[in-house]
Amino acid sequence: MPSLVNTTVKGVPRFLTTTFDANQKDITEKAVAHYIRDHDLTPKQFSSKNFKIKLLLPYLQQQDRQWLDIAYE
């Protein structure tokens, strides 16, 4: 199956090399909200943690297909 992600020469998804637009910001905020809910955190607890963005990947993949080809490493 062909990749869903338009990548750069170095294999980085092109959408990750640009500033997020309003839709991408909305998707990311929803992913964070689902992460907070699933981990029984308050927003304050979440903001005080040493957070790694890769933990959001499964939530981003649920919200938007362009994240599906990004490997969790």
C-alpha positions as CSV (number, residue, x, y, z in Angstrom):
1,M,0.0,0.0,0.0
2,P,1.4,3.4,-0.9
3,S,2.3,5.8,1.9
4,L,-0.4,8.3,2.9
5,V,2.2,10.8,3.9
6,N,3.9,13.2,1.5
7,T,7.5,13.0,2.7
8,T,10.7,15.1,2.2
9,V,13.9,13.7,0.7
10,K,15.0,12.7,4.2
11,G,11.7,10.9,4.9
12,V,10.2,13.4,7.2
13,P,6.5,13.9,6.7
14,R,6.1,17.2,4.9
15,F,3.3,18.3,7.2
16,L,5.8,18.2,10.2
17,T,8.1,20.7,8.5
18,T,5.5,23.5,8.4
19,T,3.7,25.5,11.0
20,F,0.5,23.8,12.0
21,D,-2.7,25.4,10.6
22,A,-5.9,25.8,12.6
23,N,-7.1,22.3,11.7
24,Q,-3.8,20.6,12.7
25,K,-3.8,22.6,16.0
26,D,-7.4,21.4,16.7
27,I,-6.5,17.8,16.0
28,T,-3.5,18.1,18.4
29,E,-5.6,19.7,21.1
30,K,-8.2,16.8,20.8
31,A,-5.4,14.3,21.0
32,V,-4.1,15.9,24.2
33,A,-7.6,16.0,25.7
34,H,-8.0,12.2,25.0
35,Y,-4.6,11.5,26.5
36,I,-5.5,13.5,29.6
37,R,-8.8,11.7,30.0
38,D,-7.4,8.2,29.4
39,H,-4.6,8.8,31.9
40,D,-6.9,10.3,34.5
41,L,-5.0,13.5,34.7
42,T,-6.1,17.1,35.2
43,P,-4.8,19.7,32.7
44,K,-2.6,21.1,35.5
45,Q,-1.1,17.6,36.2
46,F,-0.5,17.1,32.5
47,S,1.3,20.5,32.2
48,S,3.6,19.7,35.1
49,K,4.7,16.4,33.7
50,N,7.8,15.8,31.6
51,F,5.8,14.9,28.5
52,K,7.1,13.2,25.4
53,I,5.2,14.0,22.2
54,K,5.5,10.4,20.9
55,L,3.0,9.4,23.6
56,L,0.3,11.3,21.6
57,L,0.9,9.4,18.4
58,P,-1.8,6.8,18.9
59,Y,-4.3,9.6,19.7
60,L,-3.1,11.7,16.7
61,Q,-3.5,8.6,14.5
62,Q,-7.1,8.2,15.7
63,Q,-7.8,11.9,14.7
64,D,-6.0,12.2,11.4
65,R,-4.9,9.7,8.8
66,Q,-1.7,11.6,7.9
67,W,-0.2,10.4,11.2
68,L,-0.7,6.7,10.3
69,D,2.6,6.2,8.6
70,I,4.7,7.7,11.4
71,A,6.4,4.9,13.4
72,Y,6.4,4.9,17.2
73,E,10.1,4.7,18.1
